[in-house]
Amino acid sequence: MTARGKNYKESAKLIDRTNLYEAREAIELVLQTAKAKFDETIEAHIKLGVDSRHADQQVRGAIVLPHGTGKTKKVLVFAKGEKEKEALDAGADYVGADDLANKIQKENWFDFDVVVATPDMMGVAGKLGRILGPKGLMPNPKSGTVTFEVEKAIKEIKAGKVEYRLDKTNIIHVPIGKASFGAEKISDNFTALMDAIIKAKPAAAKGQYLKSVAVSSTMGPGVKINPLKVMA
């Protein structure tokens, strides 16, 4: 069992583990527990009543958070011709084709956070599926990262677009800002994220959709939120 630090133990005393808090109250508690010397990331963790093994119960999408995430993401774009120029003008950090694919394959290079590809370049990006896929970096139409609207995609990512998707345990983990944002901005981001996830409910999902919802800081304990109040 991992030994907990003094700050964690002190923070845990502020939280009633048996209680399901209102969202705003939970966020305020999390901010009180963010005691690290760096600006901690605040994350939302949502367990859904779906089975990710079935294609018709997948939950995946992307949303531009109202106040961003507090992190400027590096964007790599697979594009050519006019779209290559468009990507560079829009602020992409890296733009190319086989040259970038070879660098990733041969040098194990990952100095980027998001990969965007135009549809005609998916042949190049597709060869990297086994490398990018496990890292959650593979371009996907559902997240808006396979598109000819390169400028729009890059600007949304730079503005704070986040992707949400189920992991193997049917939980979604998404950063919703930095501790320095304060409760109001974090609450706005949380509400926007939850609205998107609720709207993305698969028709095949049965029973309670939101099984559990919690928020936490990078170094602090999780605080549980009443999922029924979120759905209301």
N, C-alpha and C positions, 0 to 999 in steps of 0.2 A: 504494500500500500504506500502511495506517495506521501511523504511527510509535508504537511502544510506549513507555510511560513507564518510569522507573527501577524503580518497585515491581513492575511487571509482569515486567520482565526478571529481577529478583531472584527473584521467585516461580517463574518458569518453570524456573529452575535446580534447584528442589526436585523437579521432576516428570520422570519418565522417560516421554517421549512414546511409546516403543515398548512400554511395559508395560501390561497390563490388571490393574488393582488389585482387591483385595477391596473390597467396598462400604465397610466401616468405615475401612479404611486410606485410601481415596480421600477420604472425608469429612474425616478428620483432616488430610490434606494440603491440602484446599481451605480449611479453617479457618486453616491456617498462612499461606496466600496472601492472606487477607482483610486487607489492610493499610491500607485507606482510613480516613479520619478519621470516616466515618459507619458505622453498623451495616449492613454489606452483606447483601443478600439472597442466600441460597444457592438455586440452581436445579438441577433435574434435567432432562436432555435425553435423550429416548429415541427412537431411530429404529426403526421397526417394519417387518417384512417383509410389508407389506400394500400395497394400491393404493387410496389414498383416493378415486380417481375412481369406484370401484365402491361402490354403496350397501351391498352385503352385506359389505364389508370396512372399513366405518367403525368407528372406535374412539373412543367418546365417553362420558363419564360424570362423576361427581362423588364426592368423598370428603371426610369431615371428618377432617383430619389430627389425630393424637393430641395434638399440642402447638400446633396452629394455625400460622399463617404469620408472626406477629409484626406483622401489619398489621390494623387495624380497618377493615373495608370499609364504605363508605356504600351503603346499600340503597335503591333506588327501587322502589315497589310500585304497580302499576296495579290498583286495587280500588275497590269501592263498597259502600255500606251497612254491614252488620255487619262485612264483611271489611276495610273501610277502618279501622274502629275497632280491629279485631284487629291489623292491621298496625302501627298507631300504638302500641298497648299493648305490642307485641312489640319495639319499638325501631327500626322503620323510620325512615330519615332523611327520606324524601319519600314521600307517598302521594297519589294523585289519579287523574285519568283524562285527558280531553281537554285540561285545563289544562296538565298536564305534557307531554303529547305536543306541544302547540303551542309550548311553551317550548323543547323540544328542536329542533323543526323550524325555528322562526323565529329563535331566538336562538343556535342552535348550542351549547346548554347541555349540559354533560356532567360535572356535579359529583357523580358517583356511580360506583360500581365494579361493581355487580350490579343487574340488573333482574329483578323477580319480577312475575308477572301471574296473576290467577285466570283459569281457562279462559273465563269469560264476558266477560273484558276483552281477549281476544286480538284482537278486531276493532280495538280502539284501538292495541294494541301492534303489530299486524301492519302498520299503515300506516307504521311506522317501520323496517320491515325493511331497506330500502336504507341507512338511516343507522346502525342498531344492529348489523346483521349483520356488516359489515366490521370493526367494532370488537370483535366477539365478545361483544356485550352483549344479543343477542336472546334473550328467554326461550325455554326449550326443555324439554319434558317429561323428556328423558333426563338433564338436569342437575338436575332437581327444581325448576326455576324457573317452571314452569307448573303451578300447584297451588291447590287450595282450602285446603290445610293451610298457611296463610300464616304462622302463628306458628312452626310447626316449621321452615319454610324460612328464615325470618329468623334464628332462633336458631342454626341450623346454620351459616349464612353468617358470622354474627358470631363463632361459635366457631372458625372456621378452615376452613370448607368451601372446597375448590378444585375447579375444573373441569379435566378433562383432555380434550384433543381433538387430532386430527391436523391439522397444517398441510399445505400443498400439497406439501411434500417428504416427507410421511409421518413427520414428527418431532413429538413431544409435548414441550412446554416447560412446566414447572410449578415454581412457587416452593415450597420445602419448609422455609422458616424463615429466621431471621436468624443471622448469625455469632455473636451473643451467646448463642444457645441452647446452644452446646456440642455436642460430637460425639454424645453419647447421644441427645439429643432430635432432632437432625437425622437420625440413623440410624433412630429410631423412625418419623419421618415418611416417610423414604425407603422403608422396608420396607412401610408401609401403602399408599403410592402404588403401588409395584411389584406388590404383591399384587392391587390393584384392576385394574391394567392387564393383568396376566396372566389374571385371571378374565374380563376383557372380550374375550379373544381371539376373533375371529370364526370361525365354523365354516368359512368359505370361505378362510381364510388357509392358505397352503401354505408348506412349507419352514421356515426359521428365523424364529421370530416376533420375538425381540429381536435386531435387527441390531447395535445399538450402544447403550451406556448411558454417560452422562458426567455429572459434577456440576461446578459452577463457582460462583464468587462474582461479584458484580456487576462488579467491576473486575479479577478474576483470571483466569488461564488455566483451561481445562477439564482435568479429570482423568478418564481413561477407566476404566470398571469392566468386569470380565469378565462379559458377559451370560449365559454358561452357568452361572456360579456364582449369579446372581440367579434363574435359572429353577429351580435345584436345590431 
